[in-house]
Amino acid sequence: MHQCTSCDGCGGCDRSLTLTQPELALLKTLAQFPFLPVARTAADPGPVYLEETEYPQEEYTLILQCLEKKGLISLDFDNPLKNADYSRYAACPIHGSMALTARGQQVIELLEIQGAEE
């Protein structure tokens, strides 16, 4: 039986999920575009996302890490997107892709049906 002692909206205990406004915005983007480019440098394993500029790049790194930890997206650095334009990521030699997980898709569907609570 799962016993969580320090839950931060992971959804494992009471099936609730806490999302920040930036996390929600990126999930909605992934609902429109099933795969998006992501990259990283050899020195820093943090994901780099440069497709949007609403938030600073460092914040997008945290958003992606949190969404991945919550099991809502997958980051795959072994499979870059074919025919994607990675020219914005010239400083990041490791190219990859991101997508919603099955759980992420369920969250999007629930948000469309039920909405979000503030």
C-alpha angles and dihedrals in degrees: 000000000000113000113184118192101179109029118179100182094297092143094230099111113033098007091246122133129203117207129179119225092254091050090050091049092053091047089054090050089052089050088060097040111034094202128032131181121255131173144181141195125249091243098048122044092198113116118250119212118183103164094097131037104193090107131031115272091246090057091051088054090056093044092054093046091051094047090049092048090051089053095242099117137025123220113205118187092173093065116049116187113269114238091008119142106241094170091115087058097057090127090054112069096186111076125190145150139246132208142167116273121224087265091050090052090050090052091051091050092049091049090052091051103035105019125218130290118228 
